[in-house]
Structure formats: C-alpha cells, structure tokens
Amino acid sequence: MEARCDECGRIFTAAPQTRQEGEIETTFFACVHCGRECVVCRTDPGIRVLQAQVERQRRRNGERQRQGELTKRHTGHMRRKVNQLRAGLDALNRAE
C-alpha cells in the first residue's frame, strides 16, 4: 500500500507494524524517509473480541447469502455488532 507522509510529503510503501503497550495494541506505519509514525488504530482486549465477532458474523452472513437464507434479522445483527465495534474503537482512539 502506498502512502504520502503528512510530515515530509514523500510517497512510500507503507508496511503496517504493531506495538503492544500493556493491553493496548497499536497498529501503525512509519515513513521510510523521515521516520514519522502514522497510527492506524489502537485496540484493547474488548475491541479484539468484537472484531472476531464481526468477522464470524460476516462469514455466516456470506454463507447465508450464498444459500439464499440471509434475512433482515441477520443483517440487523451484523449492523449492531459493527456499530458496537465502531463505538468502541472511537472511544479508545479518542482517549489516546
């Protein structure tokens, strides 16, 4: 993935990295030219559980759709999980 550094303005190939700080995991990439770090997101154990739940529901819904059995109830459940995940990520990333 290519990115443009906000600091030096140069384009580079971004290589995502992670760093563990207690229970918080930070995903970021660093400019290869000036070294500036750009944080992609931070997660905690609760967020990681929600991410796994959303992924499982996405796979289930994909299978249901292939079988012609996807209902509004299933998509509503997915929407609620995604909204929970989004709210959790927003709260955690605002706190930093």
Buried (B, 14 or more C-beta within 10 A) or exposed (E): EEBEBEEEEEEBEBEEEEEEEEEBBBEBBBBEEEEEEBEBEBBBEEBEEBBEBBEEBEEBBEEBEEEEEBEEEBBEBBEEBBEBBEEBBEEBBEEE
